[in-house]
């Protein structure tokens, strides 16, 4: 099993064979993980489609398998993976991140309190909330 981390959260998938820079998923897993699906026009999400390059199509699609990593790189979106390829993280592109930052709205997230009860930022919508963050780096 392979763990794929997206903005929506982690998803466990059965990745097909590939090198360390390839993540081959079935069409249903690709759609479940990313919201993108393979259509005759290419890999599509809503009205947006990324065509499969004709000159090296086998780097992107093999039968019913889709190399999500190759498409993500082609869309110039950030991604990272563990050395053994068992964990992948896919992020949104700079344009999407910039438009989100312009709104000054914090993304929704959930964290447990000391008793293990989950609290989401959206639970406090309309109220004043103080967010304090810290990182060791």
Secondary structure, 3 states (H helix, E strand, C coil): CEEEEECCEEEEECCECCCCCCCEEEHHHHHHHHCCEEECCEEEECCEEECCCHHHHHHCEECCEEEHHHHHHHCCCCEEECCCCCEEEECCCHHHHHHHHHHCCCCCCEEECCCCCEEEHHHHCCCCCCCCCCCCC
